[in-house]
Amino acid sequence: MTAQPPLPVAMVSDAVPLGLAGSLVLDSTGGGTVYLHGQMSFAWDGGDETARRWTAVQLVQLKAATLGEIATVFSVTPGTVWAWGKMLAEGGILALAPEKKGPKRASRLSADTISRIVELRATGLSHQRVGDAVGVSEFSVRRALKLAAEQDAKEASEAAAALAASEPETPPVDVVQPELPILPAPVPRAAERTAAGLTECAGPVFAPAARVPHAGLFLAFPALEATGLLSCAKETLGALPNGFYGLETILVDSVLRALAGEARAEGATGFNPEDLGRVLGLDRAPEVKTIRRRITQAAATGKAPELIAALASHHLGNAGPGGENLAAILYVDGHVRAYQGTKKIGKLYSTRLKFPVPATEETWVSDAHGSPVFLVMATPGASLAGELRALLPKLRDIIGDDRPVLVGFDRGGWSPALFAHMKEQGFNVLTWRKRTTDDVPEDQFTEVTHLDENGQTRTWTAADTLVDLPLTTTKKTGEVFRIRQITRTVPTTGGGTRQIHILTTDHDISAGEAIYRMGNRWRQENQFRYARMHFALDSHDSYASGDDDPERMVPNPAKTKAYAKVLAARNHNEAAKSATDAALLGARTPAPGTTDITLTSEMVNTINAPRWEAQTLLEHAEAAHKAIPAKLPLGDLAPGQQVLDTETKVIHHSIRMAAFNTMMTLAREIRTNTGYKRGNHEAHALIRQAFHQSGDIDPTVPGYLTITLDPLPTHAKTAALTELCEHLTTTKTRYPGTNLTLKYAIKTRHQLRNIKS
């Protein structure tokens, strides 16, 4: 008996195998046919995605092949085939129909909506607030602003093209410079890297290059030189151990990154090393581990406080805008930097967060314009009054002579004894009066004025008087300290008014100037806020820590709790006294209609018993409070407490101070030396935008390094940047580590047209 041979698995020669007994044949239209044991079992037409998915699910259920083999043949993942099966089981075959691509409804971003979003955003509202007002999401607001910007750019391009077509093609009068290569390979520095351990550092070397990213950072060098960071660091820290990246390069790189919005060492990952390297005159900018290692080596010298002091002397030794004496007025305030790590750090009360947190505290000194001048790392838990007393000798050394200095601070430094001490040391006090006091009579108020540095006359109504403050250290003798008090009447939230008092030991300044200078103390608060936003002021630049001094005397928390019991006992005693007096009065008063009173000693003792008991409790509470020591060694209260590394932090703070003062200088130049009408409101934003602008680097002219930046998006901003470049060129600043004088320019429309062509 003959046996019939088995049918072939596939009836078509170009079929794709599907398991052991199946195959798939695809046609040119996208359709397909599945054969099982040589017989056609499933088929679908091109474009019928529902049938295709249903076929895949049926093959899985028939176990014609494994899930992975079926997914491979259908060009999907196994998870997709599994999801198709779940959709079929839950919703039937209609659930396998593919969803329509694209938006499911008409876009809400109509032309009117986009215009409204642009108007609201121009008022300063956040993206979320604008979205809530218009009725769209925050993402839609960002998309609408992008569409509006693209439309404006398109219209500006079309207008420029039309203007160019209408004007004759006349070349500019400028000297024609040789064409620069676009982003050439960096200058090879392999030999210097190989010899890095034998030489102190590699110097900057520039090659001609066009369209260099971040070329706008070159604008910072004239203002950076004025801060004195590089010269003071070289004088105090000396040189780092031999390596490719020297101290000057590390500091310049750190300042430029801070100005570009990446103040932390980790921010180096946000830049292409070759792009930032071109600005530094190197083949590559240093990376994170190199920056950390070199900053740690600088901190290891132990001279970070000397660097800060040298920077302060340099800053106060220069004349301010208009030739003013920057050392005449200083502001002092503490700044609490919260810690979020795992180390055991002491807690401090944060006025910004409104509760105690593990933190370190720094005492900052700023000039009259709010620019940082000096800082010290405060002792944990120290008061501002105590820090001020310790700070005075350092400030006197920095100032260098005996000239009187007006020092402003807030109520945290309140101490009449400190005021007297500051007066003896040649420092005048400017602060707010603490605690309540009697109001000044209205007939003593007069109108006072002050002409500020911008030429604006400011007017207030104030009373100028003298008051006596008791010296806490000599309270028993009745000794007082006489000080000048300037009083203003200000409105309250409830609709009424109250008096606020400014205290100063300076009798030479007018009352109007004292009020103005006290209000200017908020410039220091603004500096903290701006530095947190743009320069990562509160970041932890080092993970190192050390043991706190276990012998350091700290306030005893048991003393505070005992004093709370004393206050409670006093309140209870007063209440018992009032109740006893009322009971005795009632016992001594005859009943209505009678004149007889019966009052025995036993009755009086019964009435007075609660009062005697309350008095006994008060005496015991006061005795217990007195027996508890006010301070204890830290080791007894918090054994193992640590303090964060300060040397590395001070090095980073010196860099941030230089970056902040560089930004302030350039913003002031925009306001005073350009015709930019929005300079009072947008100077900082304009400078930050200019820092990220691309441009050309041209070292071909001997002795000069010419930086030609690309224009900004608007004519007004480009004109302002052009005026700034002209002013910065007149400073004749040399690039650090070279003999090249920096020259700045902005590309003209003719140059841009030639580049595009």
HUKA-V972347 format. One record per run of one state. SS is the DSSP state (a for helix, b for strand, c for the rest). FROM is the first residue (numbers start at 0). TO is the last residue. If there is no record, write none. Layout:
ss:from:to
SS:FROM:TO
SS:FROM:TO
//
This chain:
ss:from:to
c:0:14
b:15:17
c:18:20
b:21:25
c:26:30
b:31:35
c:36:37
b:38:43
c:44:47
a:48:61
c:62:65
a:66:72
c:73:76
a:77:90
c:91:91
a:92:95
c:96:109
a:110:121
c:122:125
a:126:133
c:134:136
a:137:165
c:166:180
b:181:181
c:182:188
a:189:193
c:194:207
b:208:211
c:212:213
a:214:226
c:227:227
a:228:235
c:236:245
a:246:258
c:259:263
a:264:269
c:270:271
a:272:279
c:280:286
a:287:298
c:299:302
a:303:316
c:317:317
b:318:318
c:319:319
a:320:322
c:323:323
b:324:324
a:325:327
b:328:337
c:338:343
b:344:344
c:345:345
b:346:349
c:350:353
b:354:366
c:367:370
b:371:376
c:377:382
a:383:398
c:399:403
b:404:407
c:408:409
a:410:412
c:413:414
a:415:423
c:424:425
b:426:431
c:432:440
a:441:443
c:444:444
b:445:450
c:451:455
b:456:469
c:470:470
a:471:476
c:477:478
b:479:490
c:491:495
b:496:503
c:504:509
a:510:518
c:519:520
a:521:533
c:534:543
b:544:546
c:547:551
b:552:554
c:555:555
a:556:587
c:588:599
a:600:626
c:627:629
b:630:632
a:633:636
c:637:640
b:641:643
c:644:645
a:646:672
c:673:677
a:678:690
c:691:693
b:694:697
c:698:702
b:703:708
c:709:713
a:714:729
c:730:732
b:733:733
c:734:739
b:740:745
c:746:747
a:748:755
c:756:756
//
